[in-house]
Amino acid sequence: MPLPRTEWKTTRIEAVNTGKSRLVEFSLDAPGSPIDTIDDAESPAVSPDGSALAFLRETKGRGQAWMVRLDRDGHAISAPRPVSPRGMNVRDTAFADVSGLLLSADEDGTPHLYLVGRAGAPRRLFADPAAMQRPTVLVEGNVLVRQQRVGSYWRLFASSPGLRGSVQLTFGDCNAYDAVWRGRSTLLFISDCGRGNGLGALSELDRIASPADPGAAVISANSNGAPNGDTKP
């Protein structure tokens, strides 16, 4: 089994040169010249077991999801292959688990979330017509968090893997976005609550439980004590 990402001896960064992005791999033991490069690649995402790397390639402003296999040290061992249809405009990717890749992709100009398994076409996850994007998954705790448009603002919502329940995490006349997990129940994100539209600051939600059914509770508190993810200036 591939080593956890924290035990890898290399790291990848996204670099831009002559108008194109690429993923560049560097050794953590001996920083210096890159040891591997994936051309025409951006927005990398690594599978939970470290065996696969997904990324985006753009053609005339439209993104397509691609993937390579990784060895125990995190080096690419396969040629890149597309995992989303050419006509689908993919904005973001995130692994749902070892075998499933989440896509945030446009449908009639509105972003929605799709799941791509080992075989078959992308499957849309939510019937709600609201815009959704930038999914992040806590694999061990079985919680999927997504950005969802409510009125004029982006909110954070949590769902169970089976999508049986969905709980709104943030409120207020402000935006919450770019969520990432820290540990097993804490979510870090950017909020512009109390600061003005677009003037975001780092916030957190704590003790997030899996909404296994529509009545499941999610207990949350952010770092400065404001309720429901709303942030004091």
BAZADO-244800 format. One record per residue (C-alpha): x, y, z; residue number from 0. Coordinates in nm, 3 decimals. Layout:
        xx        yy        zz    nr
         X         Y         Z   NUM
...
! end
This chain:
        xx        yy        zz    nr
     0.000     0.000     0.000     0
     0.132     0.351    -0.080     1
     0.268     0.548     0.211     2
     0.049     0.817     0.369     3
     0.112     1.159     0.220     4
     0.279     1.277     0.543     5
     0.550     1.012     0.489     6
     0.629     1.101     0.130     7
     0.977     1.227     0.052     8
     0.856     1.456    -0.226     9
     0.609     1.740    -0.269    10
     0.434     1.890    -0.572    11
     0.362     2.253    -0.642    12
     0.176     2.425    -0.924    13
     0.401     2.652    -1.130    14
     0.316     2.890    -1.413    15
     0.546     2.979    -1.700    16
     0.478     3.124    -2.046    17
     0.107     3.131    -1.969    18
     0.071     2.759    -1.881    19
     0.051     2.574    -1.549    20
     0.242     2.258    -1.462    21
     0.284     2.037    -1.156    22
     0.646     2.021    -1.040    23
     0.778     1.757    -0.796    24
     1.064     1.834    -0.557    25
     1.255     1.612    -0.314    26
     1.205     1.704     0.054    27
     1.543     1.554     0.141    28
     1.739     1.753    -0.116    29
     1.552     2.062    -0.238    30
     1.675     2.204    -0.564    31
     1.601     2.111    -0.922    32
     1.264     1.942    -0.988    33
     1.273     1.564    -1.025    34
     0.948     1.528    -1.218    35
     0.704     1.753    -1.404    36
     0.351     1.705    -1.536    37
     0.299     1.963    -1.808    38
    -0.025     2.149    -1.869    39
    -0.164     2.063    -1.523    40
    -0.318     2.257    -1.233    41
    -0.531     2.217    -0.917    42
    -0.386     1.883    -0.791    43
    -0.575     1.647    -0.558    44
    -0.435     1.327    -0.402    45
    -0.638     1.016    -0.314    46
    -0.671     0.923     0.057    47
    -0.433     0.626     0.022    48
    -0.181     0.823    -0.184    49
    -0.212     0.596    -0.489    50
    -0.352     0.850    -0.737    51
    -0.314     1.215    -0.832    52
    -0.594     1.405    -1.008    53
    -0.551     1.743    -1.176    54
    -0.710     1.975    -1.431    55
    -0.608     2.065    -1.784    56
    -0.767     2.362    -1.958    57
    -0.851     2.401    -2.326    58
    -0.986     2.741    -2.429    59
    -1.091     2.812    -2.071    60
    -1.270     2.479    -2.014    61
    -1.128     2.232    -1.762    62
    -1.099     1.854    -1.792    63
    -1.008     1.618    -1.507    64
    -0.706     1.388    -1.555    65
    -0.538     1.129    -1.332    66
    -0.205     0.947    -1.286    67
    -0.114     0.656    -1.059    68
     0.151     0.707    -0.788    69
     0.405     0.472    -0.631    70
     0.490     0.436    -0.261    71
     0.702     0.751    -0.267    72
     0.448     0.963    -0.452    73
     0.613     0.945    -0.796    74
     0.391     0.922    -1.105    75
     0.408     0.570    -1.255    76
     0.147     0.598    -1.532    77
     0.070     0.829    -1.820    78
    -0.204     1.089    -1.753    79
    -0.551     0.976    -1.857    80
    -0.873     1.181    -1.878    81
    -1.146     1.092    -1.627    82
    -1.412     1.343    -1.732    83
    -1.575     1.392    -2.074    84
    -1.414     1.648    -2.300    85
    -1.735     1.852    -2.320    86
    -1.770     1.885    -1.940    87
    -1.621     2.205    -1.793    88
    -1.462     2.094    -1.463    89
    -1.369     2.362    -1.208    90
    -1.247     2.160    -0.907    91
    -1.170     1.802    -0.806    92
    -1.155     1.616    -0.474    93
    -1.137     1.248    -0.386    94
    -1.447     1.108    -0.219    95
    -1.257     0.787    -0.133    96
    -0.995     0.561    -0.287    97
    -1.208     0.482    -0.593    98
    -1.432     0.787    -0.631    99
    -1.346     1.135    -0.762   100
    -1.571     1.436    -0.703   101
    -1.601     1.698    -0.975   102
    -1.737     2.050    -0.960   103
    -1.851     2.110    -1.318   104
    -2.074     2.350    -1.508   105
    -2.420     2.249    -1.626   106
    -2.587     2.519    -1.834   107
    -2.350     2.771    -1.678   108
    -2.417     2.665    -1.315   109
    -2.163     2.453    -1.121   110
    -2.288     2.125    -0.972   111
    -2.120     1.827    -0.805   112
    -2.062     1.495    -0.981   113
    -1.904     1.163    -0.879   114
    -1.683     0.957    -1.109   115
    -1.627     0.594    -1.006   116
    -1.385     0.338    -1.144   117
    -1.608     0.297    -1.448   118
    -1.893     0.485    -1.605   119
    -1.988     0.845    -1.672   120
    -1.995     1.121    -1.406   121
    -2.311     1.107    -1.195   122
    -2.467     1.424    -1.053   123
    -2.499     1.399    -0.675   124
    -2.766     1.652    -0.577   125
    -3.096     1.732    -0.750   126
    -3.103     2.080    -0.592   127
    -3.073     2.341    -0.872   128
    -2.856     2.571    -0.657   129
    -2.493     2.623    -0.759   130
    -2.248     2.393    -0.575   131
    -1.869     2.373    -0.589   132
    -1.538     2.306    -0.410   133
    -1.619     1.982    -0.225   134
    -1.399     1.858     0.059   135
    -1.431     1.516     0.221   136
    -1.338     1.384     0.563   137
    -1.300     1.018     0.466   138
    -1.264     0.873     0.817   139
    -1.560     1.069     0.953   140
    -1.775     1.018     0.644   141
    -1.862     1.385     0.595   142
    -1.884     1.569     0.263   143
    -1.874     1.950     0.288   144
    -1.959     2.166    -0.011   145
    -2.014     2.529    -0.101   146
    -2.374     2.597    -0.201   147
    -2.531     2.917    -0.326   148
    -2.819     3.042    -0.109   149
    -2.963     3.366    -0.242   150
    -2.667     3.597    -0.304   151
    -2.421     3.419    -0.072   152
    -2.209     3.104    -0.057   153
    -2.286     2.879     0.243   154
    -2.121     2.561     0.366   155
    -2.330     2.243     0.385   156
    -2.243     1.899     0.522   157
    -2.379     1.567     0.394   158
    -2.326     1.200     0.467   159
    -2.169     0.984     0.193   160
    -2.509     0.830     0.117   161
    -2.648     1.184     0.082   162
    -2.939     1.092     0.312   163
    -2.900     1.409     0.513   164
    -2.781     1.762     0.448   165
    -2.711     2.024     0.715   166
    -2.632     2.393     0.666   167
    -2.321     2.496     0.858   168
    -2.287     2.872     0.796   169
    -2.539     3.157     0.794   170
    -2.558     3.536     0.784   171
    -2.542     3.793     0.504   172
    -2.188     3.690     0.409   173
    -1.990     3.421     0.229   174
    -1.807     3.106     0.346   175
    -1.577     2.924     0.106   176
    -1.251     2.731     0.048   177
    -1.312     2.478     0.327   178
    -1.045     2.226     0.431   179
    -1.036     1.971     0.713   180
    -0.804     1.997     1.013   181
    -0.824     1.677     1.212   182
    -1.134     1.461     1.239   183
    -1.402     1.718     1.324   184
    -1.266     2.068     1.265   185
    -1.324     2.257     0.940   186
    -1.117     2.560     0.839   187
    -1.264     2.801     0.585   188
    -1.263     3.162     0.466   189
    -1.548     3.390     0.580   190
    -1.618     3.754     0.504   191
    -1.882     3.783     0.778   192
    -1.858     4.123     0.949   193
    -1.579     4.229     0.711   194
    -1.741     4.314     0.380   195
    -1.798     4.112     0.065   196
    -1.473     3.954    -0.053   197
    -1.270     4.060     0.252   198
    -1.229     3.711     0.390   199
    -1.055     3.590     0.705   200
    -0.969     3.244     0.834   201
    -1.245     3.088     1.047   202
    -1.324     2.743     1.181   203
    -1.616     2.516     1.266   204
    -1.561     2.264     1.541   205
    -1.716     1.931     1.644   206
    -1.880     1.859     1.309   207
    -2.072     1.531     1.315   208
    -2.181     1.319     1.019   209
    -2.539     1.408     0.917   210
    -2.639     1.046     0.867   211
    -3.009     1.133     0.841   212
    -3.216     1.448     0.785   213
    -3.254     1.500     1.160   214
    -2.888     1.464     1.249   215
    -2.730     1.744     1.451   216
    -2.415     1.930     1.364   217
    -2.261     2.118     1.658   218
    -2.045     2.407     1.545   219
    -1.844     2.693     1.690   220
    -1.579     2.908     1.529   221
    -1.253     3.034     1.669   222
    -1.378     3.374     1.785   223
    -1.700     3.252     1.944   224
    -1.948     3.379     1.688   225
    -2.243     3.138     1.638   226
    -2.318     2.932     1.329   227
    -2.001     3.022     1.144   228
    -2.070     3.397     1.135   229
    -1.747     3.581     1.202   230
    -1.692     3.892     1.412   231
    -1.465     4.160     1.262   232
! end
